[in-house]
Amino acid sequence: MTVPIPADGPGEVLISVRGGSEAYAAWADHPVGRNLRVIVVECVSARSVIVEPFPA
C-alpha cells in the first residue's frame, strides 16, 4: 500500500499486474495503515478497488 486508506476516503495500493505493479485507488470499511498487505475483495472500476487487510 502506498497511501493509507482513511475512514472517509480513498487511499492507494500497488497491485501486481502483468509482471509489474500498478497503483489503484482503494477504499476499505475501516482505516488501513501504510505498508500493510491487503486483499482485493471487489473491483469498483477500471482503477478503483475495495480491499480488506490480509489475514495474518
Contacts in CASP RR format, 6 or more apart in sequence:
PFRMAT RR
TARGET T0000
AUTHOR 0000-0000-0000
METHOD contacts of the structure
MODEL  1
MTVPIPADGPGEVLISVRGGSEAYAAWADHPVGRNLRVIVVECVSARSVI
VEPFPA
1 11 0 8 1.000
1 12 0 8 1.000
1 13 0 8 1.000
1 14 0 8 1.000
1 26 0 8 1.000
1 32 0 8 1.000
1 33 0 8 1.000
1 34 0 8 1.000
1 35 0 8 1.000
1 36 0 8 1.000
1 37 0 8 1.000
1 38 0 8 1.000
2 12 0 8 1.000
2 13 0 8 1.000
2 14 0 8 1.000
2 23 0 8 1.000
2 34 0 8 1.000
3 11 0 8 1.000
3 12 0 8 1.000
3 34 0 8 1.000
4 11 0 8 1.000
4 31 0 8 1.000
4 32 0 8 1.000
4 33 0 8 1.000
4 34 0 8 1.000
5 11 0 8 1.000
5 26 0 8 1.000
5 27 0 8 1.000
5 28 0 8 1.000
5 31 0 8 1.000
5 32 0 8 1.000
5 33 0 8 1.000
5 51 0 8 1.000
6 31 0 8 1.000
7 30 0 8 1.000
7 31 0 8 1.000
9 27 0 8 1.000
10 25 0 8 1.000
10 26 0 8 1.000
10 27 0 8 1.000
10 48 0 8 1.000
11 25 0 8 1.000
11 26 0 8 1.000
11 27 0 8 1.000
12 23 0 8 1.000
12 24 0 8 1.000
12 25 0 8 1.000
12 26 0 8 1.000
13 23 0 8 1.000
13 24 0 8 1.000
13 26 0 8 1.000
13 38 0 8 1.000
13 40 0 8 1.000
13 49 0 8 1.000
13 51 0 8 1.000
14 21 0 8 1.000
14 22 0 8 1.000
14 23 0 8 1.000
14 24 0 8 1.000
15 21 0 8 1.000
15 22 0 8 1.000
15 23 0 8 1.000
15 24 0 8 1.000
15 40 0 8 1.000
15 49 0 8 1.000
24 47 0 8 1.000
24 48 0 8 1.000
24 49 0 8 1.000
25 47 0 8 1.000
25 48 0 8 1.000
25 49 0 8 1.000
26 32 0 8 1.000
26 38 0 8 1.000
26 48 0 8 1.000
26 49 0 8 1.000
26 50 0 8 1.000
26 51 0 8 1.000
27 44 0 8 1.000
27 48 0 8 1.000
27 49 0 8 1.000
27 50 0 8 1.000
27 51 0 8 1.000
28 38 0 8 1.000
28 50 0 8 1.000
28 51 0 8 1.000
28 52 0 8 1.000
28 53 0 8 1.000
29 52 0 8 1.000
32 38 0 8 1.000
32 51 0 8 1.000
32 53 0 8 1.000
36 53 0 8 1.000
36 54 0 8 1.000
37 53 0 8 1.000
37 54 0 8 1.000
38 51 0 8 1.000
38 52 0 8 1.000
38 53 0 8 1.000
38 54 0 8 1.000
39 51 0 8 1.000
39 52 0 8 1.000
39 53 0 8 1.000
39 54 0 8 1.000
39 55 0 8 1.000
40 49 0 8 1.000
40 50 0 8 1.000
40 51 0 8 1.000
41 50 0 8 1.000
41 51 0 8 1.000
41 52 0 8 1.000
42 49 0 8 1.000
42 50 0 8 1.000
43 49 0 8 1.000
43 50 0 8 1.000
44 50 0 8 1.000
END
